Amino acid sequence: MLSLISHWFPNVSANSGIFWTAVIQTLQMTIIVGVVSFVISLFLAICLVATKKGGLLEQPATWTILDKIVNLFRSIPFIILIAALIPLTRIISGTAIGVQGTIFPLIVGITPFFTRQIESALNEVDSGLIEVGEVIGLTPWQIIRSIYLKEGIPNIIRVTTITIISLIGLTAIVGVVGGGGIGDYAIQYGYQQNELDATYACIIILVIIVSIIQAIGTLLSRKLTR
C-alpha cells in the first residue's frame, strides 16, 4: 500500500509530514470556526426570526439592522473580505497569516451564510405549533427553546452540514494568502512547484472529508426527523 502511494504520489510522500500537518490545520480551522460560528449564527438567526414582522418579539427596527448587516457581509467576496480585515485580524489575532490569522476572517466570512441557513431552518417549523405554544401561555423564549429549537433540530443539522462543507471550501481559499491548511499546501507545492500529484492528493483528501461530513449530517438528520 505504501509503495503504491509512493508510486502515484512521489512528491507528497517526500513531504508527507508537511502534507499531514496541512490536513490537521484544515481540520482545526473547520472545527474551531464551525463551533464559534454556529453559536453566533444561532443567536443571530433566533433574533431575526423573533423580531421579524409577526414574530414573537416583533421589532422592525432591530430586524432591519440585523438583516442589512447580514446581507452586507454576505455580498462581499471572501477573498476581498480577507484583505479588508487584515488590520483588524492583526489586532485581534496578533497575525494575519497561518491558522491563527485565519480564524477571525473565516468566522466573519461564514457567519452571515450560516445565519441565513439557520434562519431558514427555523422558519420551516410548523406555524401551528407556534400558535399552540402561544395559546397554552408559553413565553416567547419558552416557545423559542421548546418549539423552534427542538422541532428545528433536523433542519438545523441539515443546514449545518451544508455550511461546514462550504466552510471547508473557504479554508482552502485562505491558502492563497498564506493561511495554512490544504489550500496553502496545494498552492505552494501543487501550483508554484508544479507538482500535480500534490494537487490531486489535496483534492482526494478534501473529497474524503466532505463525504464523511455529508454522511454524518445525513444520518443524524434522518435519525432525529420525527
Secondary structure as GFF3:
##gff-version 3
##sequence-region A 1 226
A	DSSP	alpha_helix	2	8	.	.	.	ID=ss1
A	DSSP	alpha_helix	10	14	.	.	.	ID=ss2
A	DSSP	alpha_helix	16	51	.	.	.	ID=ss3
A	DSSP	alpha_helix	60	74	.	.	.	ID=ss4
A	DSSP	alpha_helix	78	93	.	.	.	ID=ss5
A	DSSP	alpha_helix	98	123	.	.	.	ID=ss6
A	DSSP	alpha_helix	127	135	.	.	.	ID=ss7
A	DSSP	alpha_helix	140	143	.	.	.	ID=ss8
A	DSSP	pi_helix	144	149	.	.	.	ID=ss9
A	DSSP	alpha_helix	150	151	.	.	.	ID=ss10
A	DSSP	alpha_helix	153	173	.	.	.	ID=ss11
A	DSSP	three_ten_helix	174	177	.	.	.	ID=ss12
A	DSSP	alpha_helix	181	185	.	.	.	ID=ss13
A	DSSP	pi_helix	186	191	.	.	.	ID=ss14
A	DSSP	alpha_helix	196	224	.	.	.	ID=ss15
###
